[in-house]
Structures are given as C-alpha cells and as structure tokens.
Amino acid sequence: MVEKVLAYIISIRNNTYQMLVHEHKDMPEAGLQVPGGTVDPGEDLVVALQREVFEESGLHDLSASELVASAPFLHPEKQELQLRHFYLIQTKQQLPGTWDHHVFGKGVDNGLVFRYTWYDFTSIPPLAASQDQFLHLVRKIIQAHPRS
C-alpha cells in the first residue's frame, strides 16, 4: 500500500472561506485536485505534507495542519491501493487569486505546470479521484470555529 498526503488549504478571502485547488495546465482532463503526493518510506506524515505542498505549489510556512481523515483508496487509473491522509491547513498569507507553478521534486509530476485558483468553499466543483470525499468534515470544522 502506498501512503499519500493531501492538503485542503483554506483561507478567508472576500469575507468567505475559500479552498485552493489546481489543474494541470497542459492536461485539463486530469481534473481539479488539491496538492499532495507520496510519503517517502519512514517519512513523518506532516513532513511529507509540507514537502509535497511546497513541491507542488511553492507554498511554505504552512505548518499549522490538522488531520481530517485517513482512508484506503483504490486509484482507478493506476490500479494502486493507497492509504490517503487528508489534512486541513488554514493560511492567513496574502496569496494571489491564481498562479502557475512549475512542479519540482523526484515524483512523476516533476516539470508539470499546475494552475492554482481559489474556490468559495460552498461551490467547489467535484475533485478528481475522490479527493473531495472528506470536504463534509472540513465544513464541520469550519462551522465549529468562528472566522479569524
């Protein structure tokens, strides 16, 4: 089983919660996704999360994270059994509304260009490979905490 970490990155923008997603600039058929990737053998999950977010988005200093859920997932295209760990990260950084990022690292995404954009949390389109399966839990976390 391959371990994966995925990041639900949210921010209060325009007085509402928004979540960061990306699409492959040259492969829109890959669908909307959240930053994430493979945990290296022996690597701490939070360290892997921070590394993957940095490699895939260029964002750093996002150390405050909360585990939302972990669950097995059979990736339909890869026929790979994954244990996916979804984390919630709330950032107060002033980030652009959209940007392109050239992915780096040793993974298969190295060299790809991801186009990032923010969506109002209430209107996030379906995410690829069931990456949205725990957004209902994020909604509960958001509702339990006042905007800060």
C-alpha positions as CSV (number, residue, x, y, z in Angstrom):
1,M,0.0,0.0,0.0
2,V,1.3,3.5,-1.0
3,E,0.8,6.2,1.6
4,K,-0.4,9.6,0.3
5,V,-0.9,13.0,2.0
6,L,-3.3,15.6,0.6
7,A,-3.9,19.2,1.7
8,Y,-7.2,21.0,1.9
9,I,-5.7,24.6,2.1
10,I,-8.3,27.2,3.1
11,S,-8.2,30.9,3.6
12,I,-10.7,33.7,4.3
13,R,-10.8,35.7,1.1
14,N,-13.5,38.2,0.3
15,N,-15.0,37.6,3.7
16,T,-15.7,33.9,3.0
17,Y,-13.8,30.6,3.3
18,Q,-12.1,29.6,0.0
19,M,-10.1,26.5,-0.8
20,L,-7.1,26.2,-3.1
21,V,-7.2,23.7,-6.0
22,H,-5.2,23.2,-9.1
23,E,-5.4,21.8,-12.5
24,H,-2.7,20.5,-14.8
25,K,-2.2,23.5,-17.2
26,D,-1.4,21.2,-20.2
27,M,-3.7,18.3,-19.1
28,P,-7.1,19.7,-18.0
29,E,-8.6,16.2,-18.4
30,A,-6.7,15.3,-15.1
31,G,-9.4,17.4,-13.3
32,L,-9.3,19.7,-10.3
33,Q,-7.1,18.5,-7.5
34,V,-5.6,19.5,-4.2
35,P,-1.8,19.5,-3.5
36,G,-0.5,16.2,-2.3
37,G,1.7,13.2,-3.0
38,T,3.5,10.2,-1.9
39,V,5.0,9.8,1.6
40,D,8.6,8.6,1.4
41,P,9.5,5.4,3.4
42,G,10.0,6.3,7.1
43,E,8.9,9.9,6.5
44,D,6.7,11.7,9.0
45,L,3.3,12.4,7.6
46,V,3.3,16.2,8.4
47,V,6.9,16.5,7.0
48,A,5.7,14.7,3.8
49,L,2.7,17.1,3.7
50,Q,4.8,20.2,3.9
51,R,7.3,18.9,1.3
52,E,4.5,17.9,-1.1
53,V,2.7,21.2,-0.8
54,F,6.0,23.1,-1.3
55,E,6.9,21.0,-4.4
56,E,3.5,21.2,-5.9
57,S,2.5,24.8,-5.1
58,G,5.6,26.7,-3.9
59,L,3.9,27.5,-0.6
60,H,5.8,27.2,2.6
61,D,5.4,28.2,6.2
62,L,2.1,26.3,6.3
63,S,3.0,24.4,9.5
64,A,-0.5,24.6,11.2
65,S,-2.2,21.5,9.9
66,E,-5.0,19.3,11.3
67,L,-5.6,15.7,10.2
68,V,-9.2,15.5,8.9
69,A,-9.3,11.8,8.0
70,S,-7.3,8.8,6.7
71,A,-8.8,6.1,4.5
72,P,-7.8,3.5,1.9
73,F,-8.4,4.2,-1.7
74,L,-8.1,2.1,-4.8
75,H,-6.9,4.5,-7.5
76,P,-8.9,3.6,-10.6
77,E,-6.4,4.6,-13.3
78,K,-3.3,3.5,-11.5
79,Q,-4.8,0.3,-10.0
80,E,-2.9,1.2,-6.9
81,L,-4.1,0.7,-3.3
82,Q,-3.4,3.9,-1.4
83,L,-3.7,4.9,2.2
84,R,-4.6,8.6,2.0
85,H,-4.3,11.1,4.8
86,F,-6.2,14.4,4.3
87,Y,-5.1,17.5,6.2
88,L,-6.7,20.8,6.7
89,I,-4.4,23.8,6.5
90,Q,-5.7,27.3,7.1
91,T,-3.4,30.1,5.8
92,K,-3.5,33.8,6.6
93,Q,-0.9,34.5,3.9
94,Q,-1.9,37.1,1.3
95,L,-1.8,34.9,-1.8
96,P,-2.7,35.7,-5.4
97,G,-6.1,34.7,-6.7
98,T,-4.5,32.5,-9.3
99,W,-0.9,31.4,-10.2
100,D,1.0,28.9,-12.2
101,H,3.7,26.7,-10.5
102,H,6.3,24.5,-12.1
103,V,6.3,21.3,-10.0
104,F,9.7,20.1,-8.8
105,G,10.9,17.1,-6.9
106,K,11.5,13.4,-7.7
107,G,7.9,12.4,-8.4
108,V,6.1,11.8,-11.7
109,D,4.7,15.4,-11.6
110,N,8.2,16.9,-11.8
111,G,8.2,19.5,-14.6
112,L,4.5,19.8,-14.9
113,V,2.8,23.2,-14.6
114,F,-0.1,23.4,-12.1
115,R,-2.5,26.3,-12.3
116,Y,-3.8,27.2,-8.9
117,T,-7.0,29.1,-8.1
118,W,-9.3,29.6,-5.1
119,Y,-13.0,28.5,-5.0
120,D,-15.6,29.6,-2.5
121,F,-15.9,26.6,-0.1
122,T,-19.6,26.4,-0.8
123,S,-19.1,26.0,-4.5
124,I,-16.1,23.7,-5.0
125,P,-16.6,21.6,-8.2
126,P,-16.0,17.8,-7.9
127,L,-12.4,16.9,-7.4
128,A,-10.5,14.2,-9.3
129,A,-10.0,10.8,-7.8
130,S,-12.5,11.4,-5.0
131,Q,-10.2,13.9,-3.3
132,D,-13.3,15.7,-2.2
133,Q,-14.5,12.8,-0.1
134,F,-13.9,14.5,3.2
135,L,-14.9,18.0,2.5
136,H,-18.0,17.5,4.6
137,L,-15.7,17.0,7.6
138,V,-13.9,20.3,6.7
139,R,-17.3,22.0,6.6
140,K,-18.0,20.8,10.2
141,I,-14.6,22.0,11.3
142,I,-15.2,25.5,9.7
143,Q,-18.6,25.7,11.3
144,A,-17.2,24.9,14.7
145,H,-14.7,27.7,14.6
146,P,-15.5,31.4,14.1
147,R,-13.7,33.2,11.3
148,S,-10.4,34.6,12.4
